[in-house]
Amino acid sequence: MNLIGYFNYHFGIAKNAHNLHNLLSKYNIDHQIYNINTPAHAKNNNNIPTLNNINLLKNLINIFVLVDILTLQQIIQQCQKIKTSSTKFILYYVQEVAGQEADYHHIFTFFDKIIVPSLFVKTILDKYYSAVDYLPLVPIKSNFIEEIPYRNKIICLYICDVHSCIYRKNINGYISLIERCDNPNYFFILKINNLHYNKKLEQKLYNIENKNFKLISHALNNDDYNELMNICDIYISLHRSEGYGLTIYEATQKNKYILTTNYSAPREYLQNYSKFIEVNHTITNTNKFVNSPYSKYGAEWCEPDIEDCYHKLLYIEKNIPDIYKDFTREKLVGIVNL
């Protein structure tokens, strides 16, 4: 068995590639992992072999953990040459917007099986393909540091990646919330990956005047990432659509308050989560965002209500007394200085 994915990274869809690798290793299932490099992804620096010989996949089960549809298209063109009855291809796929599946029908039909992490994605693909299975590949729990530091502020966190469409992730919505919140009891952290690829957004974030805001744009190791998730009180996601929402799920596993909309895939695991506080939203359309790669699909998105999110923050402070913790402050200082 071969497992092919973005092993240079440890977030988003790449994290699911690592988790699947760990799961296969845990049960002693023999497999080989291969890294995929694209111009948008980092140079291979982890000694994992890059997939540069398609013949290595011949006569084996091959699982692709991918989200970059154009990279996938290039790989499939090569894989067509070696596909036989004994060479199986499985795709683990996340999609956030209806419409793409029609443009890339030939890619999806190449695979013997498509695995998706949410019923939201399955509903989209079921209209076109019969071989779609729903299997949420949730994170394997590691030894997280359980100490939660003391602070005299309520810490809000959002984690995202510039390579994941900034319009869909609605980073500007989080910025608007930070600028709207004049309550000094709140401290906002934005951990954003690959920010250097978007200079306009980078400058906008550096210009935020709220002193209770910390931008973390450089890479974090796993321990620092886990510590960052540990110290937050509220995980906020003002996304317009999610195919799964891995960081939201991770925050639920850390028993954090979740402030987001009841829209797209996350509602599947948030509907019975006691610390989910819903942000109101309206329905919009992707064609409104002309610079987004999703605009041409004319698909449904949601528009989170920033003002409602702000008032929900005020509600939390007033009505949830356990939002403040009582431990030592040193760890917070370390995180804020990252």
Disulfide bonds with the S-S distance in Angstrom:
none
